[in-house]
Amino acid sequence: MEPRKKLGQAGENLAKKYLQKKGLKVLASNLRFPFGEIDILAQDGDYLVVVEVKTKSNLDFGAPYEMVNFKKRRKLFNLARALSARFPGQDIRVDVVSIETNNTPAKIEHFQNILEA
């Protein structure tokens, strides 16, 4: 497996453990749609949560969460909308889990409801 994919997979595993510690129930990971992929689908109370995981081993080009640009937000919005069509009436939110692996332990930040205006 190429190093970038390995880092991403390790980040997703850390994110799952982190979310479970915070009381979220991880329902699925790597859900593929024709126009994108949901890294982690979780449940937080009444909410279905689309979780985008960004992992970096260095900060040369910014923090991991800074990689969630307008284009990525639009893709996440479309993924949330597709989920909404499958589960009408279900509250859905989009979160980002940002992981920096250059620290020991890794630095994990959780940004909730990133699409709210």
Secondary structure in CASP SS format (residue, H / E / C, confidence):
PFRMAT SS
TARGET T0000
AUTHOR 0000-0000-0000
METHOD secondary structure of the structure
MODEL  1
M C 1.00
E C 1.00
P H 1.00
R H 1.00
K H 1.00
K H 1.00
L H 1.00
G H 1.00
Q H 1.00
A H 1.00
G H 1.00
E H 1.00
N H 1.00
L H 1.00
A H 1.00
K H 1.00
K H 1.00
Y H 1.00
L H 1.00
Q H 1.00
K H 1.00
K C 1.00
G C 1.00
L C 1.00
K E 1.00
V E 1.00
L E 1.00
A E 1.00
S E 1.00
N E 1.00
L E 1.00
R E 1.00
F E 1.00
P C 1.00
F C 1.00
G E 1.00
E E 1.00
I E 1.00
D E 1.00
I E 1.00
L E 1.00
A E 1.00
Q E 1.00
D E 1.00
G C 1.00
D C 1.00
Y E 1.00
L E 1.00
V E 1.00
V E 1.00
V E 1.00
E E 1.00
V E 1.00
K E 1.00
T E 1.00
K E 1.00
S C 1.00
N C 1.00
L C 1.00
D C 1.00
F C 1.00
G C 1.00
A C 1.00
P H 1.00
Y H 1.00
E H 1.00
M H 1.00
V C 1.00
N C 1.00
F H 1.00
K H 1.00
K H 1.00
R H 1.00
R H 1.00
K H 1.00
L H 1.00
F H 1.00
N H 1.00
L H 1.00
A H 1.00
R H 1.00
A H 1.00
L H 1.00
S H 1.00
A H 1.00
R H 1.00
F C 1.00
P C 1.00
G C 1.00
Q C 1.00
D E 1.00
I E 1.00
R E 1.00
V E 1.00
D E 1.00
V E 1.00
V E 1.00
S E 1.00
I E 1.00
E E 1.00
T C 1.00
N C 1.00
N C 1.00
T C 1.00
P C 1.00
A C 1.00
K E 1.00
I E 1.00
E E 1.00
H E 1.00
F E 1.00
Q C 1.00
N C 1.00
I C 1.00
L C 1.00
E C 1.00
A C 1.00
END
